[in-house]
Amino acid sequence: MRRLISATTVLALALVLFGGAGCAPQVEVRTGTKVVCTYGEVISDGIHTVKVPAQDAGKYKVRTITRLCPRHAQLESLYQAAQQALAAGDMAAAKKALEQVVAIDPAFAKAAAQLDTIAGGGKPAPDTSSPGGSAATTSTPDKPGDADTGSPAESLLVWAPDKISGFTASRPTVDPLTIARQYVPASGSDAVSFVIAVEQFPSAKLANSGLTAQVKRVYSRDSDTFKLNGHDVYFGTDGQRYGALGFVDGAVMVVLEMSGKSGEPPSGLKSALKAAANQLP
């Protein structure tokens, strides 16, 4: 995804002592996970404040995960296709892709300027720079050592394979505990963009919490649950253009996200997502 999943863990404890005589000192701490797109948009925010014994305060952390959202994954995919068409001298294909980019976000990269140049009979030079977004960051587990033994990222690649029928895989973005991989749909596909994101959590409980915060709450429309390859799978959409399928395998969370064609109900992506997920372990 060019830049698809990335993550950082920040210890953000706001300690406020309270309690009277005879009571064990307690403090307020902030804990939970916030997921932010690399372009700055908040995808989900599960951060909240809890009261805990002072001696346990160090066990609670705020986890901020930065990854590419489906909307910007689609924009980057279309923009990249436009630049490849420009490099090949195919103005018609470049114009079509750029029009799709501008329809979603008129201010994205140089799309509008390139489209104006083509409309005026010119041939804009392909943009070889990165379209935007923040730099990738790194995540560490809530309990260092619990999930950071060996090289977890290598084992996570099994969930984002080199080959998925109907798609062409791009190079994965790999961090110590997360990976993300964008897949370019074949011509005629119901999907416009497709991304698989995988994250290693310290425990199965936290992986399930991540699934709730990052998938079930964000894609709450058209929801359905079913079994697939032995996994309890959740499917949902945002009610507009995006659909997602997610499940956990032990302490690993796997999320497949697709965006559909403009005007088509995102619930129609369910069969394509299931077909892709069925090719995973």
Contacts in CASP RR format, 6 or more apart in sequence:
PFRMAT RR
TARGET T0000
AUTHOR 0000-0000-0000
METHOD contacts of the structure
MODEL  1
MRRLISATTVLALALVLFGGAGCAPQVEVRTGTKVVCTYGEVISDGIHTV
KVPAQDAGKYKVRTITRLCPRHAQLESLYQAAQQALAAGDMAAAKKALEQ
VVAIDPAFAKAAAQLDTIAGGGKPAPDTSSPGGSAATTSTPDKPGDADTG
SPAESLLVWAPDKISGFTASRPTVDPLTIARQYVPASGSDAVSFVIAVEQ
FPSAKLANSGLTAQVKRVYSRDSDTFKLNGHDVYFGTDGQRYGALGFVDG
AVMVVLEMSGKSGEPPSGLKSALKAAANQLP
1 67 0 8 1.000
1 68 0 8 1.000
1 73 0 8 1.000
1 76 0 8 1.000
1 170 0 8 1.000
1 173 0 8 1.000
1 180 0 8 1.000
1 181 0 8 1.000
1 182 0 8 1.000
1 195 0 8 1.000
2 68 0 8 1.000
2 76 0 8 1.000
2 80 0 8 1.000
2 130 0 8 1.000
2 170 0 8 1.000
2 173 0 8 1.000
2 182 0 8 1.000
3 38 0 8 1.000
3 68 0 8 1.000
3 130 0 8 1.000
3 133 0 8 1.000
3 136 0 8 1.000
3 173 0 8 1.000
4 67 0 8 1.000
4 68 0 8 1.000
4 73 0 8 1.000
4 172 0 8 1.000
4 173 0 8 1.000
4 180 0 8 1.000
4 181 0 8 1.000
4 182 0 8 1.000
4 195 0 8 1.000
4 197 0 8 1.000
5 65 0 8 1.000
5 67 0 8 1.000
5 68 0 8 1.000
5 173 0 8 1.000
5 175 0 8 1.000
5 178 0 8 1.000
5 179 0 8 1.000
5 180 0 8 1.000
5 197 0 8 1.000
5 198 0 8 1.000
5 199 0 8 1.000
6 38 0 8 1.000
6 65 0 8 1.000
6 66 0 8 1.000
6 67 0 8 1.000
6 136 0 8 1.000
6 137 0 8 1.000
6 138 0 8 1.000
6 139 0 8 1.000
6 173 0 8 1.000
6 175 0 8 1.000
6 178 0 8 1.000
6 180 0 8 1.000
7 63 0 8 1.000
7 64 0 8 1.000
7 65 0 8 1.000
7 66 0 8 1.000
7 67 0 8 1.000
7 137 0 8 1.000
7 138 0 8 1.000
7 139 0 8 1.000
7 175 0 8 1.000
7 177 0 8 1.000
7 178 0 8 1.000
7 199 0 8 1.000
8 64 0 8 1.000
8 65 0 8 1.000
8 66 0 8 1.000
8 137 0 8 1.000
8 138 0 8 1.000
8 139 0 8 1.000
9 61 0 8 1.000
9 62 0 8 1.000
9 63 0 8 1.000
9 64 0 8 1.000
9 139 0 8 1.000
9 140 0 8 1.000
9 141 0 8 1.000
9 142 0 8 1.000
10 61 0 8 1.000
10 62 0 8 1.000
10 63 0 8 1.000
10 64 0 8 1.000
11 58 0 8 1.000
11 61 0 8 1.000
11 62 0 8 1.000
12 30 0 8 1.000
12 61 0 8 1.000
12 62 0 8 1.000
13 27 0 8 1.000
13 29 0 8 1.000
13 30 0 8 1.000
13 57 0 8 1.000
13 58 0 8 1.000
13 60 0 8 1.000
13 61 0 8 1.000
14 28 0 8 1.000
14 29 0 8 1.000
14 30 0 8 1.000
14 49 0 8 1.000
15 27 0 8 1.000
15 28 0 8 1.000
15 29 0 8 1.000
15 54 0 8 1.000
15 57 0 8 1.000
16 27 0 8 1.000
16 28 0 8 1.000
17 25 0 8 1.000
17 26 0 8 1.000
17 27 0 8 1.000
17 54 0 8 1.000
18 26 0 8 1.000
18 27 0 8 1.000
18 28 0 8 1.000
18 51 0 8 1.000
19 25 0 8 1.000
19 26 0 8 1.000
24 53 0 8 1.000
24 54 0 8 1.000
25 53 0 8 1.000
25 54 0 8 1.000
26 51 0 8 1.000
26 52 0 8 1.000
26 53 0 8 1.000
26 54 0 8 1.000
27 51 0 8 1.000
27 52 0 8 1.000
27 53 0 8 1.000
27 54 0 8 1.000
27 57 0 8 1.000
28 49 0 8 1.000
28 50 0 8 1.000
28 51 0 8 1.000
29 49 0 8 1.000
29 50 0 8 1.000
29 51 0 8 1.000
29 52 0 8 1.000
29 57 0 8 1.000
29 58 0 8 1.000
29 60 0 8 1.000
30 47 0 8 1.000
30 48 0 8 1.000
30 49 0 8 1.000
30 60 0 8 1.000
30 62 0 8 1.000
31 47 0 8 1.000
31 48 0 8 1.000
31 49 0 8 1.000
31 50 0 8 1.000
31 60 0 8 1.000
31 61 0 8 1.000
31 62 0 8 1.000
32 46 0 8 1.000
32 47 0 8 1.000
32 48 0 8 1.000
32 61 0 8 1.000
32 62 0 8 1.000
32 63 0 8 1.000
32 213 0 8 1.000
33 44 0 8 1.000
33 46 0 8 1.000
33 47 0 8 1.000
33 62 0 8 1.000
33 63 0 8 1.000
33 64 0 8 1.000
33 65 0 8 1.000
33 209 0 8 1.000
33 210 0 8 1.000
33 213 0 8 1.000
33 214 0 8 1.000
34 42 0 8 1.000
34 44 0 8 1.000
34 45 0 8 1.000
34 46 0 8 1.000
34 47 0 8 1.000
34 62 0 8 1.000
34 63 0 8 1.000
34 64 0 8 1.000
34 65 0 8 1.000
35 42 0 8 1.000
35 43 0 8 1.000
35 44 0 8 1.000
35 45 0 8 1.000
35 64 0 8 1.000
35 65 0 8 1.000
35 66 0 8 1.000
35 67 0 8 1.000
35 213 0 8 1.000
35 214 0 8 1.000
36 42 0 8 1.000
36 43 0 8 1.000
36 64 0 8 1.000
36 65 0 8 1.000
36 66 0 8 1.000
36 67 0 8 1.000
37 43 0 8 1.000
37 66 0 8 1.000
37 67 0 8 1.000
37 68 0 8 1.000
37 69 0 8 1.000
37 71 0 8 1.000
37 72 0 8 1.000
38 66 0 8 1.000
38 67 0 8 1.000
38 68 0 8 1.000
38 72 0 8 1.000
38 132 0 8 1.000
38 133 0 8 1.000
38 134 0 8 1.000
38 136 0 8 1.000
39 68 0 8 1.000
39 69 0 8 1.000
39 72 0 8 1.000
39 132 0 8 1.000
39 133 0 8 1.000
39 134 0 8 1.000
40 133 0 8 1.000
40 134 0 8 1.000
41 69 0 8 1.000
41 71 0 8 1.000
41 72 0 8 1.000
43 67 0 8 1.000
43 69 0 8 1.000
43 214 0 8 1.000
43 218 0 8 1.000
44 213 0 8 1.000
44 214 0 8 1.000
44 217 0 8 1.000
44 218 0 8 1.000
46 213 0 8 1.000
47 62 0 8 1.000
50 60 0 8 1.000
52 59 0 8 1.000
52 60 0 8 1.000
61 142 0 8 1.000
63 139 0 8 1.000
63 142 0 8 1.000
65 139 0 8 1.000
65 178 0 8 1.000
65 199 0 8 1.000
65 214 0 8 1.000
66 134 0 8 1.000
66 136 0 8 1.000
66 137 0 8 1.000
67 178 0 8 1.000
67 180 0 8 1.000
67 197 0 8 1.000
68 76 0 8 1.000
68 180 0 8 1.000
68 195 0 8 1.000
70 193 0 8 1.000
70 195 0 8 1.000
70 242 0 8 1.000
70 243 0 8 1.000
70 244 0 8 1.000
70 257 0 8 1.000
70 258 0 8 1.000
70 259 0 8 1.000
71 104 0 8 1.000
71 241 0 8 1.000
71 242 0 8 1.000
71 259 0 8 1.000
72 133 0 8 1.000
73 182 0 8 1.000
73 193 0 8 1.000
73 195 0 8 1.000
73 257 0 8 1.000
73 259 0 8 1.000
74 104 0 8 1.000
74 192 0 8 1.000
74 193 0 8 1.000
74 259 0 8 1.000
75 101 0 8 1.000
75 104 0 8 1.000
75 105 0 8 1.000
75 108 0 8 1.000
75 131 0 8 1.000
76 131 0 8 1.000
76 182 0 8 1.000
77 182 0 8 1.000
77 184 0 8 1.000
77 192 0 8 1.000
77 193 0 8 1.000
78 97 0 8 1.000
78 98 0 8 1.000
78 100 0 8 1.000
78 101 0 8 1.000
78 104 0 8 1.000
78 192 0 8 1.000
78 193 0 8 1.000
79 97 0 8 1.000
79 98 0 8 1.000
79 101 0 8 1.000
79 108 0 8 1.000
79 109 0 8 1.000
79 111 0 8 1.000
79 127 0 8 1.000
79 131 0 8 1.000
81 93 0 8 1.000
81 97 0 8 1.000
82 93 0 8 1.000
82 94 0 8 1.000
82 97 0 8 1.000
82 98 0 8 1.000
82 101 0 8 1.000
82 111 0 8 1.000
82 114 0 8 1.000
83 94 0 8 1.000
83 126 0 8 1.000
83 127 0 8 1.000
83 128 0 8 1.000
84 126 0 8 1.000
85 91 0 8 1.000
85 93 0 8 1.000
85 94 0 8 1.000
85 97 0 8 1.000
86 94 0 8 1.000
86 114 0 8 1.000
86 123 0 8 1.000
86 124 0 8 1.000
86 125 0 8 1.000
86 126 0 8 1.000
87 126 0 8 1.000
89 123 0 8 1.000
91 118 0 8 1.000
91 123 0 8 1.000
94 114 0 8 1.000
94 118 0 8 1.000
95 115 0 8 1.000
95 118 0 8 1.000
98 111 0 8 1.000
98 114 0 8 1.000
98 115 0 8 1.000
98 118 0 8 1.000
99 115 0 8 1.000
101 108 0 8 1.000
101 109 0 8 1.000
101 111 0 8 1.000
102 108 0 8 1.000
102 111 0 8 1.000
102 112 0 8 1.000
102 115 0 8 1.000
103 262 0 8 1.000
105 111 0 8 1.000
106 112 0 8 1.000
108 131 0 8 1.000
109 127 0 8 1.000
109 131 0 8 1.000
109 132 0 8 1.000
110 124 0 8 1.000
110 127 0 8 1.000
113 124 0 8 1.000
114 124 0 8 1.000
114 127 0 8 1.000
117 123 0 8 1.000
117 124 0 8 1.000
118 124 0 8 1.000
136 173 0 8 1.000
136 175 0 8 1.000
137 175 0 8 1.000
138 175 0 8 1.000
138 176 0 8 1.000
139 175 0 8 1.000
139 176 0 8 1.000
139 177 0 8 1.000
139 178 0 8 1.000
139 199 0 8 1.000
140 148 0 8 1.000
140 176 0 8 1.000
140 177 0 8 1.000
141 147 0 8 1.000
141 148 0 8 1.000
141 177 0 8 1.000
141 200 0 8 1.000
141 201 0 8 1.000
141 202 0 8 1.000
142 202 0 8 1.000
142 206 0 8 1.000
143 202 0 8 1.000
146 202 0 8 1.000
146 203 0 8 1.000
147 177 0 8 1.000
147 200 0 8 1.000
147 201 0 8 1.000
147 202 0 8 1.000
147 251 0 8 1.000
148 176 0 8 1.000
148 177 0 8 1.000
151 176 0 8 1.000
152 176 0 8 1.000
152 177 0 8 1.000
152 200 0 8 1.000
153 174 0 8 1.000
153 175 0 8 1.000
153 176 0 8 1.000
153 177 0 8 1.000
153 178 0 8 1.000
153 179 0 8 1.000
153 200 0 8 1.000
156 178 0 8 1.000
156 179 0 8 1.000
156 198 0 8 1.000
156 199 0 8 1.000
156 200 0 8 1.000
156 252 0 8 1.000
157 172 0 8 1.000
157 174 0 8 1.000
157 179 0 8 1.000
158 280 0 8 1.000
158 281 0 8 1.000
159 179 0 8 1.000
159 196 0 8 1.000
159 198 0 8 1.000
159 249 0 8 1.000
159 252 0 8 1.000
159 254 0 8 1.000
159 280 0 8 1.000
159 281 0 8 1.000
160 169 0 8 1.000
160 172 0 8 1.000
160 179 0 8 1.000
160 180 0 8 1.000
160 181 0 8 1.000
160 196 0 8 1.000
160 198 0 8 1.000
161 169 0 8 1.000
161 279 0 8 1.000
161 280 0 8 1.000
162 169 0 8 1.000
163 169 0 8 1.000
164 183 0 8 1.000
164 276 0 8 1.000
164 279 0 8 1.000
165 275 0 8 1.000
165 276 0 8 1.000
165 279 0 8 1.000
166 185 0 8 1.000
166 186 0 8 1.000
166 189 0 8 1.000
167 183 0 8 1.000
167 184 0 8 1.000
167 185 0 8 1.000
167 186 0 8 1.000
167 189 0 8 1.000
167 194 0 8 1.000
167 276 0 8 1.000
168 183 0 8 1.000
168 184 0 8 1.000
168 186 0 8 1.000
169 181 0 8 1.000
169 182 0 8 1.000
169 183 0 8 1.000
170 181 0 8 1.000
170 182 0 8 1.000
170 183 0 8 1.000
170 184 0 8 1.000
171 181 0 8 1.000
172 179 0 8 1.000
172 180 0 8 1.000
172 181 0 8 1.000
173 179 0 8 1.000
173 180 0 8 1.000
173 181 0 8 1.000
177 199 0 8 1.000
177 200 0 8 1.000
178 197 0 8 1.000
178 198 0 8 1.000
178 199 0 8 1.000
178 200 0 8 1.000
179 197 0 8 1.000
179 198 0 8 1.000
180 195 0 8 1.000
180 196 0 8 1.000
180 197 0 8 1.000
180 198 0 8 1.000
181 195 0 8 1.000
181 196 0 8 1.000
182 193 0 8 1.000
182 194 0 8 1.000
182 195 0 8 1.000
183 194 0 8 1.000
183 195 0 8 1.000
183 196 0 8 1.000
183 276 0 8 1.000
184 194 0 8 1.000
185 191 0 8 1.000
185 192 0 8 1.000
185 193 0 8 1.000
185 194 0 8 1.000
189 272 0 8 1.000
190 260 0 8 1.000
190 261 0 8 1.000
190 264 0 8 1.000
190 268 0 8 1.000
190 269 0 8 1.000
190 271 0 8 1.000
190 272 0 8 1.000
191 258 0 8 1.000
191 259 0 8 1.000
191 260 0 8 1.000
191 269 0 8 1.000
191 272 0 8 1.000
192 258 0 8 1.000
192 259 0 8 1.000
192 260 0 8 1.000
192 261 0 8 1.000
193 258 0 8 1.000
193 259 0 8 1.000
193 260 0 8 1.000
194 256 0 8 1.000
194 257 0 8 1.000
194 258 0 8 1.000
194 276 0 8 1.000
195 256 0 8 1.000
195 257 0 8 1.000
195 258 0 8 1.000
196 254 0 8 1.000
196 255 0 8 1.000
196 256 0 8 1.000
196 257 0 8 1.000
196 276 0 8 1.000
197 254 0 8 1.000
197 255 0 8 1.000
197 257 0 8 1.000
198 252 0 8 1.000
198 253 0 8 1.000
198 254 0 8 1.000
198 255 0 8 1.000
199 207 0 8 1.000
199 252 0 8 1.000
199 253 0 8 1.000
200 251 0 8 1.000
200 252 0 8 1.000
201 207 0 8 1.000
201 210 0 8 1.000
201 251 0 8 1.000
201 252 0 8 1.000
201 253 0 8 1.000
202 251 0 8 1.000
203 251 0 8 1.000
204 248 0 8 1.000
204 250 0 8 1.000
204 251 0 8 1.000
206 251 0 8 1.000
207 248 0 8 1.000
207 250 0 8 1.000
207 251 0 8 1.000
207 252 0 8 1.000
207 253 0 8 1.000
208 248 0 8 1.000
210 253 0 8 1.000
211 234 0 8 1.000
211 246 0 8 1.000
211 247 0 8 1.000
211 248 0 8 1.000
211 253 0 8 1.000
211 255 0 8 1.000
214 253 0 8 1.000
214 255 0 8 1.000
215 234 0 8 1.000
215 236 0 8 1.000
215 244 0 8 1.000
215 246 0 8 1.000
215 255 0 8 1.000
216 223 0 8 1.000
216 234 0 8 1.000
216 236 0 8 1.000
218 238 0 8 1.000
218 244 0 8 1.000
219 235 0 8 1.000
219 236 0 8 1.000
219 237 0 8 1.000
219 238 0 8 1.000
219 242 0 8 1.000
219 243 0 8 1.000
219 244 0 8 1.000
220 236 0 8 1.000
221 236 0 8 1.000
221 237 0 8 1.000
221 238 0 8 1.000
221 239 0 8 1.000
221 266 0 8 1.000
221 267 0 8 1.000
222 235 0 8 1.000
222 236 0 8 1.000
222 237 0 8 1.000
222 239 0 8 1.000
222 266 0 8 1.000
222 267 0 8 1.000
222 270 0 8 1.000
223 234 0 8 1.000
223 235 0 8 1.000
223 236 0 8 1.000
224 234 0 8 1.000
224 235 0 8 1.000
224 236 0 8 1.000
224 270 0 8 1.000
225 232 0 8 1.000
225 233 0 8 1.000
225 234 0 8 1.000
225 235 0 8 1.000
226 233 0 8 1.000
226 235 0 8 1.000
227 233 0 8 1.000
228 247 0 8 1.000
228 274 0 8 1.000
228 277 0 8 1.000
228 278 0 8 1.000
229 277 0 8 1.000
229 278 0 8 1.000
229 280 0 8 1.000
229 281 0 8 1.000
231 247 0 8 1.000
231 248 0 8 1.000
231 249 0 8 1.000
232 247 0 8 1.000
232 248 0 8 1.000
233 245 0 8 1.000
233 246 0 8 1.000
233 247 0 8 1.000
233 277 0 8 1.000
234 245 0 8 1.000
234 246 0 8 1.000
234 247 0 8 1.000
235 243 0 8 1.000
235 244 0 8 1.000
235 245 0 8 1.000
235 246 0 8 1.000
235 270 0 8 1.000
235 273 0 8 1.000
235 274 0 8 1.000
236 243 0 8 1.000
236 244 0 8 1.000
236 245 0 8 1.000
236 270 0 8 1.000
237 243 0 8 1.000
237 244 0 8 1.000
237 265 0 8 1.000
237 266 0 8 1.000
237 267 0 8 1.000
237 269 0 8 1.000
238 266 0 8 1.000
239 265 0 8 1.000
239 266 0 8 1.000
239 267 0 8 1.000
240 266 0 8 1.000
241 259 0 8 1.000
241 260 0 8 1.000
241 262 0 8 1.000
241 263 0 8 1.000
241 264 0 8 1.000
241 266 0 8 1.000
242 257 0 8 1.000
242 258 0 8 1.000
242 259 0 8 1.000
242 260 0 8 1.000
242 266 0 8 1.000
243 257 0 8 1.000
243 258 0 8 1.000
243 259 0 8 1.000
243 260 0 8 1.000
243 266 0 8 1.000
243 269 0 8 1.000
243 270 0 8 1.000
243 273 0 8 1.000
244 255 0 8 1.000
244 256 0 8 1.000
244 257 0 8 1.000
244 258 0 8 1.000
244 273 0 8 1.000
245 255 0 8 1.000
245 256 0 8 1.000
245 270 0 8 1.000
245 273 0 8 1.000
245 274 0 8 1.000
245 277 0 8 1.000
246 253 0 8 1.000
246 254 0 8 1.000
246 255 0 8 1.000
246 256 0 8 1.000
246 277 0 8 1.000
247 253 0 8 1.000
247 254 0 8 1.000
247 277 0 8 1.000
248 254 0 8 1.000
249 281 0 8 1.000
254 280 0 8 1.000
256 273 0 8 1.000
256 276 0 8 1.000
256 277 0 8 1.000
258 269 0 8 1.000
258 272 0 8 1.000
258 273 0 8 1.000
259 266 0 8 1.000
260 266 0 8 1.000
260 269 0 8 1.000
END
